[in-house]
Amino acid sequence: MRLLVCGGAGFIGSNFVRRLLATQDEIQIVCLDKLTNAGNLDNLKSVEDDSRYTFVRGDICDREAVDGAIGLLGGVDAIVNFAAETHVDRSIDEPAAFLHTDILGTHTLLEAVREHEIGRMVQVSTDEVYGSIDVGSFCETDRLQASSPYSASKAGGDLQVLAYHTTYGTPAMITRGSNTYGSHQYPEKLIPLFVTNALEGKKLPLYGDGMNVRDWLHVDDHCDGIAAVLRDGEPGEVYNVGGGNERTNREITSIILDELGLGDDVIEWVADRPGHDRRYSIACDKLRELGWDTRVEFEQGLRETIRWYRDNEQWWHKIKHGEGEFAEWQRRWYEERGK
């Protein structure tokens, strides 16, 4: 298979690239990534010398860059799109970038699929497009109720995919994953932020009452779910990818503190963010019909993830204290929450 992976230098995308190269001999991958804040070539350092892998720096909104990446392999058999602005907090502060990448970028890829007659496309989306649910779980046919600029932009991308399939027969599918954790996650997300803050002796800024519920999915299980849809999914269909591990943010914090031998005194309770969904939950029966299931036990996977950040300080220290804008963003955002 000749595969174009967009956003492959990010958290889930880089895990996906490394996983495919480790498990499939007959594959060629071109990774297209703009290398914005969460894109990081260190995530792909272990495969940079693999002859089956090529990296191209470029924006999915730039049609010339997309066509050029496709042309490197003389065409591709499929596209998997991880490229997106993903952090809810940032979307509240600066929504325009999310609309640009998550909607216009998806449209650009769909046009490339149509004109190059590419056989398959998987759009990697999120369970956040469904909004909050008090009881039960969302299935793929439930209506979308996006609550943040981020989830609204992802819903817009999803609707583009479904419209292209209906209108043009574009062979595209959608996966909607739950909150994903694991190694190489940009440290502004809850788990890596809390772990790295704790390792640096800083406070852990916990929103509201800490009782917001998320379904946690290990990145390896998420990647396997995407691979199953790429291989066996039906064009025009949506597949939920969930971990079946619903935990409050307070419970996640407690496991982190326990693993690092710290007490509750390092928690800093901060004002909740606007539009904060209370609970996410998705049903994954449809994906299981393709033969997929989770393999990583949650608490073991979380503790191994905590240890990875503890043992790879150089990776995250460069992000948090390098030349990027991470520190300034954190200061500005959480200072306001603290007030």
Summary of the structure (lengths in Angstrom):
residues: 339
radius of gyration: 19.1
end to end distance: 52.5
largest distance: 57.4
contacts: 1161
relative contact order: 0.13
helix: 47%
strand: 18%
